[in-house]
Amino acid sequence: MAGWGLLGRLGGRLWAAAPGRPLWAAGAAAAATGASGDRRQLGFVVRHVNSTTWWHEHLSEENVQFLKKITAEEYKAQTASKLCPLKDEPWPLNEWKPDSIRVGVVAVKLGMMPIWTKSGKKHAVTLLKVQDCHVLRYISKEESGGKTSKLLVGGKNASPFFKSESAMKIFKEAGVPRKQKVATFNVTDDAIIKPGTPLYAAHFRPGQFVDVTAKTIGKGFQGVMKRWGFKGQPASHGQTKTHRRPGAISTNKAAKVYRGKKMPGKMGNIYRTSFGLKVRDSKLPTYKDCNKNPPFPTFFADGDEKLPEDLYDKEIFQFTDPSVTYA
């Protein structure tokens, strides 16, 4: 604001020196005569005009609640209309092959819990919930410019009020509610699915192996010992305030730090993939019987296959079963 005040005073003096003339001419005249004339101030008024508003800024509380209620009902109707994709002119269904690559799903992490096998071994498992997961768009090889086709999948419904019309276009074309998370999966041509088809947890079966991609926990700014697992320096023998420091970072004469050098910095809050977790939305190892003939291209709730409410791996101990039996 100090700059605006200085500019206003300068403009006022130039205008007072030669009213009605351009500022550059007035400045030249004032410099030639050395007189400032009538020192009237010239003020500037700066007003910020906000071109965008929040969606509920000019609505009453009753209208806001009414719009939320109507949107929730519309979401339920859209979700219910997609429960029977086989009756709504599905795309051609193909048989599974060993080199087929299926689509993946978007799930929500609920937490962790322990489970036990029938041999008594304890395992820590992660609970994932496939919530409102739908196929949004099919991208062909020519459109993506790659070697394989792609499918866009979205999971977990979200509010549509804080998104622009251009961002909502992909969801309206698929006929599904707006999604909180959208991911892209590479698929083969025999595993493509029509946009709008729902995906369930039954897309995978107990005993299969999956690759899970998620964002790690943010640790903030950390040193080299925690971030990279450095051993550190001695605790005594002349060491002063260097116990957890990295030490020398180079031995050559290059006066620079190379890209990728392990040094202190922000840790976590990035996407990482864990491979081969037991329960790959990619090419499954066909030497295992559990990975042969999966639901292809996915599980359809209105199909011929009927599943129980709960599916467990044959090695998992169920607490509803007796732990000790007598002959």
Kinemage of the C-alpha trace (Angstrom):
@kinemage 1
@onewidth
@group {chain A} dominant
@subgroup {mainchain}
@vectorlist {calphas} color= white
{ca met a 1} P 0.000 0.000 0.000
{ca ala a 2} L 2.988 2.331 0.490
{ca gly a 3} L 3.694 2.079 -3.217
{ca trp a 4} L 0.138 3.146 -4.079
{ca gly a 5} L 0.449 6.196 -1.762
{ca leu a 6} L 3.737 7.252 -3.335
{ca leu a 7} L 2.270 6.894 -6.820
{ca gly a 8} L -0.752 8.977 -5.814
{ca arg a 9} L 1.379 11.806 -4.447
{ca leu a 10} L 3.576 11.817 -7.555
{ca gly a 11} L 0.567 11.904 -9.878
{ca gly a 12} L -1.013 14.724 -7.860
{ca arg a 13} L 2.064 16.877 -8.090
{ca leu a 14} L 2.438 16.350 -11.840
{ca trp a 15} L -1.237 17.097 -12.446
{ca ala a 16} L -1.065 20.252 -10.314
{ca ala a 17} L 1.978 21.471 -12.213
{ca ala a 18} L 0.205 21.363 -15.591
{ca pro a 19} L -3.503 20.529 -15.371
{ca gly a 20} L -5.054 19.145 -18.500
{ca arg a 21} L -1.765 17.954 -19.987
{ca pro a 22} L -0.364 14.405 -20.125
{ca leu a 23} L 1.633 13.320 -17.124
{ca trp a 24} L 4.865 13.008 -19.067
{ca ala a 25} L 4.455 16.549 -20.419
{ca ala a 26} L 3.559 17.853 -16.974
{ca gly a 27} L 6.656 16.226 -15.543
{ca ala a 28} L 8.863 17.826 -18.179
{ca ala a 29} L 7.302 21.250 -17.565
{ca ala a 30} L 7.709 20.962 -13.797
{ca ala a 31} L 11.346 19.997 -14.217
{ca ala a 32} L 11.973 22.960 -16.545
{ca thr a 33} L 10.355 25.627 -14.354
{ca gly a 34} L 11.258 24.147 -11.017
{ca ala a 35} L 7.851 25.112 -9.661
{ca ser a 36} L 5.312 22.745 -8.265
{ca gly a 37} L 2.297 25.107 -8.407
{ca asp a 38} L -0.771 24.214 -6.430
{ca arg a 39} L 0.010 21.016 -4.557
{ca arg a 40} L -3.354 19.339 -4.812
{ca gln a 41} L -3.401 15.618 -4.047
{ca leu a 42} L -4.573 13.088 -6.606
{ca gly a 43} L -6.040 9.993 -4.974
{ca phe a 44} L -6.524 6.469 -6.356
{ca val a 45} L -9.313 4.143 -5.312
{ca val a 46} L -8.548 0.431 -5.772
{ca arg a 47} L -11.500 -1.951 -5.475
{ca his a 48} L -11.194 -5.711 -5.784
{ca val a 49} L -14.056 -7.204 -7.762
{ca asn a 50} L -14.720 -10.856 -6.964
{ca ser a 51} L -15.964 -12.536 -10.126
{ca thr a 52} L -16.803 -15.856 -8.434
{ca thr a 53} L -19.032 -16.681 -5.497
{ca trp a 54} L -19.716 -19.733 -3.366
{ca trp a 55} L -22.685 -21.783 -4.466
{ca his a 56} L -24.643 -21.035 -1.267
{ca glu a 57} L -23.607 -17.391 -0.846
{ca his a 58} L -26.904 -15.937 -2.053
{ca leu a 59} L -29.173 -18.745 -0.835
{ca ser a 60} L -31.149 -19.006 2.352
{ca glu a 61} L -30.581 -21.842 4.802
{ca glu a 62} L -33.822 -23.516 3.769
{ca asn a 63} L -32.817 -23.506 0.097
{ca val a 64} L -29.403 -24.919 0.955
{ca gln a 65} L -30.933 -27.812 2.881
{ca phe a 66} L -33.448 -28.388 0.082
{ca leu a 67} L -30.688 -28.612 -2.554
{ca lys a 68} L -28.689 -31.043 -0.416
{ca lys a 69} L -31.745 -33.234 0.053
{ca ile a 70} L -32.575 -33.242 -3.672
{ca thr a 71} L -28.954 -34.065 -4.525
{ca ala a 72} L -28.873 -36.979 -2.071
{ca glu a 73} L -32.057 -38.413 -3.579
{ca glu a 74} L -30.661 -37.999 -7.098
{ca tyr a 75} L -27.468 -39.785 -6.049
{ca lys a 76} L -29.474 -42.724 -4.714
{ca ala a 77} L -31.492 -42.916 -7.924
{ca gln a 78} L -28.355 -42.835 -10.080
{ca thr a 79} L -26.696 -45.543 -8.020
{ca ala a 80} L -29.801 -47.731 -8.103
{ca ser a 81} L -30.117 -47.362 -11.879
{ca lys a 82} L -26.639 -48.871 -12.334
{ca leu a 83} L -27.183 -51.991 -10.215
{ca cys a 84} L -28.150 -54.156 -13.213
{ca pro a 85} L -25.595 -53.413 -15.944
{ca leu a 86} L -26.263 -56.683 -17.795
{ca lys a 87} L -29.816 -55.567 -18.581
{ca asp a 88} L -28.681 -52.167 -19.861
{ca glu a 89} L -27.010 -53.224 -23.133
{ca pro a 90} L -23.580 -54.206 -21.764
{ca trp a 91} L -20.485 -54.312 -23.888
{ca pro a 92} L -19.405 -57.716 -25.271
{ca leu a 93} L -18.213 -60.115 -22.568
{ca asn a 94} L -15.138 -62.247 -23.322
{ca glu a 95} L -13.539 -65.290 -21.758
{ca trp a 96} L -10.589 -64.946 -19.401
{ca lys a 97} L -7.103 -65.689 -20.762
{ca pro a 98} L -3.797 -66.032 -18.903
{ca asp a 99} L -2.506 -62.773 -20.457
{ca ser a 100} L -5.669 -60.760 -19.686
{ca ile a 101} L -5.350 -57.631 -17.532
{ca arg a 102} L -8.456 -56.641 -15.601
{ca val a 103} L -9.415 -53.275 -14.178
{ca gly a 104} L -8.779 -52.380 -10.535
{ca val a 105} L -11.022 -50.808 -7.908
{ca val a 106} L -10.881 -47.716 -5.688
{ca ala a 107} L -11.330 -48.552 -2.004
{ca val a 108} L -11.421 -46.687 1.307
{ca lys a 109} L -9.135 -47.756 4.148
{ca leu a 110} L -11.068 -48.481 7.331
{ca gly a 111} L -8.193 -49.538 9.587
{ca met a 112} L -6.254 -52.635 10.583
{ca met a 113} L -6.990 -55.748 12.613
{ca pro a 114} L -5.367 -59.095 13.424
{ca ile a 115} L -6.496 -62.430 11.999
{ca trp a 116} L -5.329 -65.961 12.712
{ca thr a 117} L -4.853 -68.935 10.460
{ca lys a 118} L -5.996 -72.417 11.380
{ca ser a 119} L -2.394 -73.253 12.314
{ca gly a 120} L -2.426 -70.474 14.932
{ca lys a 121} L -0.261 -67.939 13.089
{ca lys a 122} L -1.217 -64.284 13.533
{ca his a 123} L -1.360 -61.810 10.621
{ca ala a 124} L -1.986 -58.052 10.588
{ca val a 125} L -4.399 -57.170 7.781
{ca thr a 126} L -5.768 -53.915 6.373
{ca leu a 127} L -9.526 -53.438 6.065
{ca leu a 128} L -10.616 -51.890 2.761
{ca lys a 129} L -14.138 -50.935 1.735
{ca val a 130} L -15.152 -50.732 -1.924
{ca gln a 131} L -17.691 -47.920 -1.638
{ca asp a 132} L -19.694 -46.529 -4.588
{ca cys a 133} L -17.067 -47.611 -7.109
{ca his a 134} L -18.004 -47.121 -10.798
{ca val a 135} L -16.314 -47.171 -14.189
{ca leu a 136} L -16.307 -43.593 -15.503
{ca arg a 137} L -14.718 -43.646 -18.934
{ca tyr a 138} L -13.075 -45.886 -21.510
{ca ile a 139} L -9.905 -44.580 -23.209
{ca ser a 140} L -8.789 -46.425 -26.334
{ca lys a 141} L -5.207 -47.025 -27.404
{ca glu a 142} L -5.389 -44.319 -30.054
{ca glu a 143} L -6.783 -41.750 -27.635
{ca ser a 144} L -4.285 -42.478 -24.873
{ca gly a 145} L -1.299 -42.817 -27.189
{ca gly a 146} L -0.084 -45.928 -25.385
{ca lys a 147} L 0.163 -49.657 -25.946
{ca thr a 148} L -2.910 -50.610 -23.909
{ca ser a 149} L -6.393 -49.289 -23.338
{ca lys a 150} L -7.346 -47.540 -20.113
{ca leu a 151} L -10.360 -47.345 -17.831
{ca leu a 152} L -11.096 -44.461 -15.474
{ca val a 153} L -12.582 -45.647 -12.178
{ca gly a 154} L -14.015 -43.475 -9.414
{ca gly a 155} L -14.799 -44.338 -5.812
{ca lys a 156} L -16.797 -42.846 -2.911
{ca asn a 157} L -19.473 -40.284 -3.706
{ca ala a 158} L -18.700 -36.643 -2.979
{ca ser a 159} L -20.548 -33.323 -2.993
{ca pro a 160} L -21.024 -31.769 -6.457
{ca phe a 161} L -21.471 -28.201 -5.204
{ca phe a 162} L -17.802 -27.263 -5.030
{ca lys a 163} L -16.860 -28.404 -8.555
{ca ser a 164} L -17.155 -26.565 -11.847
{ca glu a 165} L -19.344 -27.712 -14.724
{ca ser a 166} L -16.289 -28.809 -16.724
{ca ala a 167} L -15.103 -31.012 -13.855
{ca met a 168} L -18.564 -32.588 -13.519
{ca lys a 169} L -18.810 -33.438 -17.225
{ca ile a 170} L -17.130 -36.845 -16.949
{ca phe a 171} L -19.525 -37.949 -14.199
{ca lys a 172} L -22.626 -36.739 -16.055
{ca glu a 173} L -21.582 -38.639 -19.185
{ca ala a 174} L -21.246 -41.837 -17.149
{ca gly a 175} L -24.538 -41.175 -15.337
{ca val a 176} L -23.039 -41.564 -11.853
{ca pro a 177} L -22.541 -39.188 -8.893
{ca arg a 178} L -19.346 -37.215 -8.489
{ca lys a 179} L -16.500 -39.246 -7.028
{ca gln a 180} L -13.956 -38.281 -4.428
{ca lys a 181} L -11.098 -40.270 -5.989
{ca val a 182} L -10.493 -41.102 -9.667
{ca ala a 183} L -7.801 -43.554 -10.817
{ca thr a 184} L -6.650 -44.906 -14.187
{ca phe a 185} L -6.013 -48.607 -14.879
{ca asn a 186} L -4.447 -50.265 -17.911
{ca val a 187} L -6.577 -53.094 -19.318
{ca thr a 188} L -6.483 -55.401 -22.309
{ca asp a 189} L -9.048 -55.135 -25.090
{ca asp a 190} L -10.931 -58.194 -23.865
{ca ala a 191} L -11.399 -56.707 -20.361
{ca ile a 192} L -12.995 -53.343 -21.154
{ca ile a 193} L -16.171 -52.451 -19.255
{ca lys a 194} L -18.990 -50.096 -20.160
{ca pro a 195} L -18.882 -46.713 -18.312
{ca gly a 196} L -21.338 -46.609 -15.434
{ca thr a 197} L -20.823 -50.255 -14.438
{ca pro a 198} L -20.468 -50.690 -10.652
{ca leu a 199} L -17.467 -52.535 -9.208
{ca tyr a 200} L -17.705 -54.584 -6.026
{ca ala a 201} L -15.329 -56.200 -3.557
{ca ala a 202} L -16.234 -59.511 -5.218
{ca his a 203} L -14.087 -58.345 -8.137
{ca phe a 204} L -11.341 -60.111 -6.151
{ca arg a 205} L -11.545 -63.462 -4.429
{ca pro a 206} L -9.860 -64.785 -1.257
{ca gly a 207} L -6.400 -66.136 -1.958
{ca gln a 208} L -5.620 -63.816 -4.855
{ca phe a 209} L -2.719 -61.377 -4.869
{ca val a 210} L -3.220 -57.652 -5.459
{ca asp a 211} L -1.063 -54.554 -5.891
{ca val a 212} L -2.203 -51.739 -3.601
{ca thr a 213} L -1.353 -48.079 -4.269
{ca ala a 214} L -2.033 -45.485 -1.562
{ca lys a 215} L -0.609 -42.331 -0.017
{ca thr a 216} L 1.807 -42.875 2.854
{ca ile a 217} L 1.564 -41.148 6.227
{ca gly a 218} L 3.245 -37.730 6.237
{ca lys a 219} L 6.200 -37.540 8.636
{ca gly a 220} L 7.203 -33.931 7.970
{ca phe a 221} L 10.837 -32.819 7.688
{ca gln a 222} L 13.106 -35.630 8.862
{ca gly a 223} L 16.835 -36.302 9.061
{ca val a 224} L 18.830 -38.862 7.150
{ca met a 225} L 18.676 -41.500 9.898
{ca lys a 226} L 14.885 -41.642 9.923
{ca arg a 227} L 14.334 -40.819 6.251
{ca trp a 228} L 16.982 -43.056 4.667
{ca gly a 229} L 18.084 -45.344 7.483
{ca phe a 230} L 21.611 -43.963 7.888
{ca lys a 231} L 23.665 -45.479 10.677
{ca gly a 232} L 24.778 -42.118 12.065
{ca gln a 233} L 28.158 -41.214 13.550
{ca pro a 234} L 29.819 -42.339 16.801
{ca ala a 235} L 28.350 -41.238 20.105
{ca ser a 236} L 31.770 -40.385 21.619
{ca his a 237} L 35.478 -40.255 20.747
{ca gly a 238} L 35.590 -36.619 19.798
{ca gln a 239} L 32.235 -36.324 18.102
{ca thr a 240} L 30.525 -32.993 18.820
{ca lys a 241} L 26.952 -32.407 17.643
{ca thr a 242} L 27.366 -34.681 14.618
{ca his a 243} L 25.782 -37.876 15.962
{ca arg a 244} L 22.770 -37.844 13.613
{ca arg a 245} L 24.224 -35.818 10.752
{ca pro a 246} L 24.916 -37.261 7.285
{ca gly a 247} L 28.606 -36.373 7.136
{ca ala a 248} L 30.363 -35.802 3.818
{ca ile a 249} L 27.996 -35.830 0.828
{ca ser a 250} L 30.605 -36.250 -1.931
{ca thr a 251} L 34.241 -37.128 -2.624
{ca asn a 252} L 34.680 -35.772 -6.166
{ca lys a 253} L 35.436 -32.237 -7.340
{ca ala a 254} L 32.003 -31.449 -8.776
{ca ala a 255} L 30.790 -28.282 -7.059
{ca lys a 256} L 27.154 -29.337 -6.957
{ca val a 257} L 24.717 -31.720 -5.315
{ca tyr a 258} L 23.586 -34.485 -7.654
{ca arg a 259} L 19.897 -35.106 -8.237
{ca gly a 260} L 18.531 -37.819 -5.963
{ca lys a 261} L 21.188 -37.422 -3.265
{ca lys a 262} L 19.994 -38.838 0.035
{ca met a 263} L 19.717 -35.848 2.345
{ca pro a 264} L 17.296 -34.527 4.973
{ca gly a 265} L 13.886 -33.476 3.661
{ca lys a 266} L 10.154 -34.062 3.739
{ca met a 267} L 9.199 -37.670 4.367
{ca gly a 268} L 5.955 -39.428 3.509
{ca asn a 269} L 2.723 -38.059 2.014
{ca ile a 270} L 3.514 -39.604 -1.387
{ca tyr a 271} L 1.961 -42.478 -3.346
{ca arg a 272} L 3.601 -45.868 -2.902
{ca thr a 273} L 2.667 -49.302 -4.249
{ca ser a 274} L 2.875 -52.558 -2.295
{ca phe a 275} L 3.135 -55.533 -4.624
{ca gly a 276} L 1.839 -59.046 -4.155
{ca leu a 277} L -0.436 -58.585 -1.143
{ca lys a 278} L -2.594 -61.631 -0.665
{ca val a 279} L -6.423 -61.487 -1.036
{ca arg a 280} P -2.909 -57.881 -8.835
{ca asp a 281} L -5.541 -55.991 -10.699
{ca ser a 282} L -3.053 -56.842 -13.429
{ca lys a 283} L -1.694 -60.055 -14.901
{ca leu a 284} L -2.142 -62.681 -12.172
{ca pro a 285} L 0.351 -65.523 -11.670
{ca thr a 286} L -1.375 -68.406 -13.409
{ca tyr a 287} L 0.580 -71.104 -11.601
{ca lys a 288} L -1.692 -70.574 -8.582
{ca asp a 289} L -5.138 -72.094 -8.777
{ca cys a 290} L -6.697 -69.172 -6.912
{ca asn a 291} L -5.672 -66.781 -9.707
{ca lys a 292} L -7.247 -68.792 -12.513
{ca asn a 293} L -10.652 -67.916 -13.949
{ca pro a 294} L -11.399 -64.757 -11.913
{ca pro a 295} L -14.684 -62.875 -12.451
{ca phe a 296} L -14.130 -61.542 -15.946
{ca pro a 297} L -14.170 -58.723 -16.759
{ca thr a 298} L -15.702 -58.132 -13.301
{ca phe a 299} L -18.384 -59.427 -10.960
{ca phe a 300} L -21.941 -58.510 -11.952
{ca ala a 301} L -24.515 -58.442 -9.171
{ca asp a 302} L -27.287 -59.378 -11.604
{ca gly a 303} L -25.326 -62.220 -13.196
{ca asp a 304} L -25.715 -65.945 -12.846
{ca glu a 305} L -23.033 -66.296 -10.165
{ca lys a 306} L -24.407 -66.260 -6.633
{ca leu a 307} L -22.052 -65.602 -3.745
{ca pro a 308} L -22.502 -65.834 0.029
{ca glu a 309} L -22.471 -62.650 2.056
{ca asp a 310} L -18.998 -63.353 3.489
{ca leu a 311} L -16.040 -64.890 1.662
{ca tyr a 312} L -12.966 -66.129 3.530
{ca asp a 313} L -9.708 -67.765 2.587
{ca lys a 314} L -9.623 -71.450 3.370
{ca glu a 315} L -6.602 -70.951 5.663
{ca ile a 316} L -8.304 -68.319 7.880
{ca phe a 317} L -9.736 -69.481 11.197
{ca gln a 318} L -13.346 -68.479 11.837
{ca phe a 319} L -14.260 -67.756 15.437
{ca thr a 320} L -17.722 -69.139 14.832
{ca asp a 321} L -16.163 -72.565 14.260
{ca pro a 322} L -15.126 -74.778 17.203
{ca ser a 323} L -11.447 -74.523 18.034
{ca val a 324} L -11.298 -77.974 19.660
{ca thr a 325} L -13.113 -81.044 18.401
{ca tyr a 326} L -13.281 -84.486 19.947
{ca ala a 327} L -13.544 -87.782 18.123
